[in-house]
């Protein structure tokens, strides 16, 4: 299996409701996969990867 590196940067959600329910949101470009976003919600602190 071949790996690759990519950088994630902090992003603030644009909608007010999303800002209230988001603890941390990181986004970046992952070559052939396109945009990668990791979001951690405030309650429960659970991460999702899209």
C-alpha positions in Angstrom: 0.0 0.0 0.0 1.3 3.4 -0.9 0.8 6.4 1.3 0.8 10.1 0.7 0.9 13.3 2.8 -1.4 16.3 2.8 -1.9 19.3 5.0 -5.0 20.3 6.8 -5.8 23.9 7.9 -8.4 25.1 10.3 -11.6 26.4 8.8 -14.5 28.2 10.4 -17.9 27.1 9.2 -19.7 29.9 7.3 -23.2 29.3 8.9 -23.8 30.5 12.4 -25.6 27.3 13.4 -22.7 25.2 12.2 -20.2 27.3 14.2 -22.2 26.7 17.4 -22.2 22.9 16.9 -18.6 22.6 15.6 -15.6 22.4 18.0 -13.0 22.0 15.2 -13.0 21.8 11.5 -10.0 21.1 9.3 -9.8 20.9 5.5 -7.2 20.2 2.8 -6.7 18.7 -0.6 -5.6 15.1 -0.9 -4.4 14.6 -4.4 -6.6 12.3 -6.4 -9.3 12.1 -3.6 -10.0 15.8 -3.7 -11.0 17.9 -0.7 -10.8 16.2 2.7 -12.6 17.7 5.7 -12.4 16.5 9.4 -15.0 18.0 11.7 -15.3 17.6 15.4 -18.7 18.4 16.9 -19.2 20.0 20.3 -21.5 17.4 21.8 -20.5 14.7 21.7 -16.9 15.3 20.7 -17.0 12.9 17.8 -15.0 13.4 14.6 -16.4 12.8 11.1 -14.3 12.5 7.9 -15.8 13.6 4.6 
